[in-house]
Amino acid sequence: MFTCSNEVKGSLLKIFHHLHQHPEISWEEWETTKFLKNIVEKEGCRVKTFKKCTGLVAEIGSGNPVVAIRADIDALWQEVNGIFQANHSCGHDAHMTIVLGVLFLLNKFPLNGTVRFIFQPAEEKGQGALCMVENNVVDDVDYLFGVHLRPIQEIKSGFCSPMIIHGACRFINGNIIGNDLHGARPHLGANAIEIGATLDQMLKTIHIDPLVPSSVKLTKFLAGGDSSNIIPGHAEFSMDMRTQTNEAMEKMQGKIDLMIDALERFYEVKIPFKISSNCPAAVLNNEAMNIMKDAIIKVIGLDKYVPPIQTTGGDDFHYYSIKQPGLKATMLGLGCDLSPGLHHPNMTFNRDALFTGSEILATAAIEAMK
């Protein structure tokens, strides 16, 4: 069993503070990549970066099996205290710190294989994992472990789960394309705001199997300008879709396609849209989960073990398993008193979880090599 020394804890807290203070949004994590590269090179890792995207891979050890540990590195773009900015409100600063902690713990430990650290960009866009797959990062990987901080509503501080059963999530961007109208002549065309309101109400009529958690909602709608006497004919919108299964997601998509087609015909406008990103539901692997379960019990005890948790949140982590079917993967759910919640601009958590996460993942890596 691994234990973070006071020296390691001090280093990790400094790393976390730096990453927290220097967030970068998806596909723009250039300085984050440089910062991480500098650390892993000083640790003597073999390092690979990419020509067309941010992120990097670092390795220690040699031979088989190959155990990979993934951290997402991007931040969200959101309003924080009245100012829009990059912000690590999903905990990716913590995930990077935890995975570096695993490196510090394992670097002087005799390894019976290879440990690969994947620092992946653009998780928030649902596209970073696919980029890593396309760069052959997991072609020879036997086991893949991830980690994600969990809100206090799911797991209490000091408790951990061996698997996060994410649902599928999909994001749509679209436009309403019509003509602006004089405010005194609404009968001459369609009001894009009314179309958006109708779409919003129609989405509420979608009913999926009640045993399968699901939700769909508009998350952006922009229409109109500074002139109050102009009825807007154009609008931009975004939509967030969530289902617990991939099958339910396709059923929901079919209903939305029909709704938008009906709105186009009824209002005589064009409503082009596209799927901007798409994350599949979790792929479960019992062998990987059991390894993580054993690591949790060894580090924090059976009384702090929590069975796999189900959440409608999504993560592109599961693309690795879908694109590489032989991969044995799971994601550690880390209890840390996270509140008020993930993606809240003022999210906070118990920093001691950084050390617990590193110790559990390091133990899981060694268990996977036995």
C-alpha positions in Angstrom: 0.0 0.0 0.0 1.2 3.5 -0.9 1.2 6.5 1.4 2.0 10.1 0.3 4.9 11.5 2.4 4.7 15.1 3.6 7.2 16.0 0.8 4.9 14.5 -1.8 1.8 16.2 -0.3 3.6 19.5 -0.3 4.6 19.1 -4.0 1.0 18.1 -5.0 -0.6 21.1 -3.2 1.8 23.4 -5.0 1.0 21.8 -8.4 -2.7 21.9 -7.7 -2.5 25.6 -6.8 -0.7 26.4 -10.0 -3.1 24.4 -12.2 -6.1 25.9 -10.4 -4.8 29.5 -11.0 -4.0 28.9 -14.7 -7.0 27.1 -16.3 -7.3 26.8 -20.0 -10.3 25.8 -22.1 -10.6 22.8 -24.4 -8.0 22.5 -27.2 -6.2 25.6 -25.9 -4.3 23.9 -23.0 -0.9 24.8 -24.4 0.6 26.2 -21.2 -0.9 23.4 -19.1 0.8 20.9 -21.5 4.1 22.7 -21.1 3.8 22.7 -17.3 3.0 19.0 -17.2 5.7 18.2 -19.6 8.3 19.9 -17.5 7.3 17.9 -14.4 7.2 14.5 -16.1 10.5 15.1 -17.8 12.1 16.0 -14.5 10.8 12.6 -13.2 12.7 10.9 -16.0 9.6 9.8 -18.0 9.5 9.0 -21.7 7.3 11.7 -23.1 5.2 12.1 -26.2 3.4 15.2 -27.3 1.2 15.8 -30.4 1.6 18.0 -33.5 -2.1 18.8 -34.0 -3.4 18.9 -30.4 -2.6 19.7 -26.8 -2.0 17.0 -24.2 0.8 14.5 -23.7 1.7 11.0 -22.7 4.4 10.0 -20.2 5.7 6.5 -19.4 7.7 4.7 -16.8 8.6 1.0 -16.6 8.8 -1.4 -19.5 7.2 -4.4 -21.1 3.8 -5.9 -20.4 1.2 -5.4 -19.1 0.6 -1.8 -20.0 -1.4 0.1 -17.4 -2.6 3.6 -18.4 -3.9 6.3 -16.0 -5.8 9.2 -17.6 -6.3 12.7 -16.4 -8.4 15.3 -18.3 -6.7 18.7 -18.5 -9.2 21.3 -19.8 -11.3 23.9 -17.9 -14.8 25.2 -18.5 -15.6 28.7 -19.9 -18.2 30.2 -17.5 -19.2 33.3 -15.6 -17.5 33.6 -12.3 -18.5 36.5 -10.1 -19.8 38.4 -13.1 -16.8 37.8 -15.4 -16.6 35.1 -18.1 -13.4 33.2 -17.8 -11.8 29.7 -17.9 -12.5 27.9 -14.6 -11.7 24.5 -13.2 -15.1 23.9 -11.7 -15.2 20.2 -12.9 -12.1 19.3 -10.9 -9.7 18.6 -13.8 -7.0 20.5 -11.9 -7.4 17.9 -9.2 -7.3 15.0 -11.6 -4.0 16.2 -13.1 -2.6 16.6 -9.6 -3.7 13.1 -8.6 -2.2 11.4 -11.6 1.1 13.3 -11.0 0.9 12.0 -7.5 0.6 8.4 -8.9 3.8 9.1 -10.9 5.6 10.3 -7.8 4.6 7.2 -5.8 5.4 4.7 -8.5 8.6 6.2 -10.0 10.9 4.6 -7.4 8.8 1.4 -7.1 9.8 -1.8 -9.0 7.3 -2.3 -11.8 6.4 -5.5 -13.6 5.3 -3.7 -16.7 4.6 -0.2 -18.1 2.6 2.6 -16.6 1.4 5.2 -19.1 0.1 8.6 -17.9 -2.4 10.1 -20.4 -3.0 13.8 -20.0 -6.0 14.3 -22.3 -7.3 17.6 -23.7 -10.9 18.6 -24.4 -13.0 16.3 -22.2 -15.5 19.1 -21.8 -16.0 19.1 -25.6 -16.4 15.3 -25.6 -13.7 15.0 -28.2 -10.4 14.6 -26.4 -10.5 10.9 -25.9 -11.2 10.3 -29.6 -8.1 12.4 -30.4 -6.0 10.2 -28.1 -7.4 7.1 -29.7 -6.6 8.4 -33.2 -3.0 9.1 -32.0 -2.8 5.3 -31.0 -2.3 6.1 -27.3 -4.2 3.1 -26.1 -3.5 0.6 -28.9 -1.3 -1.6 -26.6 -3.0 -0.8 -23.3 -4.3 -3.7 -21.1 -5.9 -1.6 -18.3 -7.0 2.0 -18.2 -7.9 3.8 -15.0 -9.5 7.2 -14.6 -10.6 9.4 -11.7 -13.3 12.0 -11.1 -14.2 14.0 -8.0 -17.7 13.3 -6.9 -20.2 15.8 -5.4 -21.2 15.4 -1.8 -24.7 14.4 -3.0 -23.2 11.2 -4.5 -20.3 10.2 -2.2 -19.2 11.5 1.2 -15.7 12.7 1.8 -13.3 9.8 2.6 -15.4 7.2 0.7 -14.7 5.9 -2.8 -16.4 3.9 -5.6 -14.6 1.6 -8.1 -16.8 2.7 -11.1 -18.8 5.7 -12.2 -21.6 4.5 -14.4 -22.0 7.6 -16.6 -24.9 8.1 -18.9 -24.7 9.2 -22.5 -24.6 13.0 -23.2 -25.0 14.9 -26.4 -24.7 18.6 -27.3 -26.5 20.2 -30.2 -25.9 23.7 -31.7 -28.5 25.1 -34.1 -29.8 28.2 -35.8 -33.3 29.5 -36.6 -33.1 31.2 -40.0 -35.9 33.6 -41.0 -36.4 37.3 -41.7 -36.6 40.2 -39.3 -40.0 41.9 -39.2 -41.4 45.3 -38.2 -42.9 45.1 -34.7 -46.2 46.3 -36.1 -46.5 43.5 -38.6 -46.0 40.2 -36.9 -48.3 38.5 -39.4 -45.7 38.8 -42.2 -43.3 36.1 -40.8 -42.1 34.1 -37.8 -40.7 35.4 -34.5 -37.5 33.4 -33.7 -38.2 33.9 -30.0 -41.6 32.3 -30.3 -40.1 29.4 -32.2 -37.5 28.9 -29.5 -40.2 29.0 -26.8 -42.2 26.4 -28.7 -39.2 24.2 -29.0 -38.5 24.5 -25.3 -42.1 23.4 -24.5 -42.0 20.6 -27.1 -38.8 19.2 -25.5 -40.7 18.8 -22.2 -43.1 16.4 -23.9 -40.4 13.8 -24.7 -40.9 10.7 -22.6 -38.3 8.0 -22.4 -38.7 4.7 -20.4 -39.2 5.9 -16.8 -36.7 3.3 -15.7 -34.0 5.0 -17.7 -33.0 8.4 -16.4 -33.0 11.1 -19.0 -33.3 14.9 -19.6 -33.1 17.4 -22.4 -33.1 21.2 -22.2 -32.1 24.3 -24.0 -28.9 25.7 -22.6 -28.4 28.7 -24.9 -30.8 30.9 -26.9 -29.7 34.2 -28.5 -32.1 36.4 -30.5 -32.8 40.0 -31.1 -30.7 43.2 -30.9 -30.9 46.7 -29.5 -34.0 47.8 -31.4 -37.2 46.9 -29.6 -39.4 47.4 -32.6 -37.8 44.6 -34.7 -39.1 41.1 -34.4 -36.1 38.8 -34.8 -36.1 36.2 -37.5 -32.7 34.7 -36.6 -31.6 32.9 -33.4 -28.8 30.6 -32.1 -29.5 27.9 -29.7 -27.7 25.0 -27.9 -29.2 21.9 -26.4 -28.0 19.5 -23.7 -29.2 15.9 -23.9 -28.7 13.2 -21.2 -29.7 9.6 -21.0 -28.5 6.6 -19.0 -28.1 4.3 -22.0 -26.9 4.8 -25.6 -30.2 3.2 -26.9 -32.3 5.9 -25.0 -30.1 8.6 -26.5 -30.9 7.5 -30.1 -34.6 7.4 -29.3 -34.4 10.9 -27.9 -32.5 12.1 -30.9 -35.2 10.7 -33.2 -37.9 12.6 -31.4 -35.9 15.9 -31.6 -35.4 15.4 -35.3 -39.2 15.1 -35.8 -39.8 18.2 -33.6 -37.4 20.4 -35.5 -38.8 19.2 -38.8 -42.3 20.1 -37.7 -41.2 23.5 -36.5 -39.6 24.2 -39.9 -42.8 23.4 -41.7 -45.2 25.1 -39.4 -43.2 28.4 -39.1 -41.8 28.2 -42.7 -38.2 28.8 -41.5 -35.0 26.8 -41.7 -33.6 25.3 -38.5 -30.2 23.7 -39.3 -28.4 22.0 -36.4 -25.5 19.7 -35.7 -24.2 17.5 -33.0 -21.2 19.4 -31.6 -20.1 16.6 -29.2 -21.3 13.3 -28.1 -20.2 11.1 -25.1 -21.3 7.5 -24.9 -22.7 5.8 -21.8 -20.3 3.8 -19.6 -18.9 0.5 -20.7 -18.5 -1.8 -17.6 -15.6 -4.1 -17.1 -15.8 -6.4 -14.0 -12.1 -7.2 -13.9 -11.0 -3.5 -13.9 -13.7 -2.7 -11.3 -12.5 -5.5 -9.0 -8.9 -4.3 -9.2 -10.1 -0.8 -8.2 -12.3 -2.2 -5.5 -9.3 -4.1 -4.0 -7.2 -1.0 -4.2 -9.8 1.1 -2.4 -10.2 -1.4 0.4 -6.4 -1.7 0.8 -5.9 2.1 1.1 -9.0 3.3 3.0 -10.7 0.1 4.2 -13.9 -1.8 3.5 -16.0 0.5 5.6 -15.2 3.4 3.2 -15.9 1.4 0.0 -19.0 2.4 -2.0 -20.5 0.2 -4.8 -20.4 1.5 -8.3 -22.5 4.7 -8.6 -24.8 5.7 -11.4 -24.9 9.3 -12.6 -26.5 11.0 -15.6 -23.3 13.0 -16.0 -21.2 12.1 -19.0 -17.5 11.7 -19.7 -15.6 10.9 -23.0 -13.5 8.5 -21.0 -15.8 5.7 -22.2 -14.8 6.2 -25.8 -11.5 4.4 -25.0 -13.4 1.2 -24.3 -15.7 1.6 -27.2 -13.0 2.2 -29.7 -10.6 -0.4 -28.2 -13.0 -3.2 -27.2 -10.3 -5.4 -25.5 -9.4 -2.6 -23.1 -10.2 -3.2 -19.4 -11.2 0.2 -18.0 -12.9 1.8 -15.0 -13.0 5.2 -13.3 -12.5 5.9 -9.6 -15.2 7.9 -8.0 -13.5 10.0 -5.3 -15.6 11.4 -2.4 -14.2 14.7 -1.3 -17.0 16.9 0.2 -17.4 18.6 -3.2 -19.9 21.4 -3.1 -22.1 23.1 -4.1 -21.7 20.9 -7.2 -19.7 20.1 -10.3 -19.6 23.0 -12.8 -20.7 25.4 -10.1 -18.4 28.5 -10.6 -17.4 28.4 -6.9 -17.0 24.7 -6.6 -14.7 23.5 -3.8 -13.6 20.2 -2.2 -11.5 18.7 0.5 -7.9 18.8 -0.7 -6.9 15.7 1.3 -8.7 13.7 -1.5 -5.8 14.5 -3.8 -3.5 12.2 -1.7 -6.2 9.5 -1.3 -6.8 9.4 -5.0 -3.1 9.1 -5.8 -2.6 6.3 -3.3 -5.6 4.3 -4.6 -4.7 4.7 -8.3 -1.0 3.8 -7.6 -2.2 0.6 -5.7 -4.6 -0.3 -8.6 -1.7 0.0 -11.1 0.4 -2.4 -9.1 -2.5 -4.8 -8.6 -3.1 -4.8 -12.4 0.5 -5.9 -13.0 0.3 -9.0 -10.8 
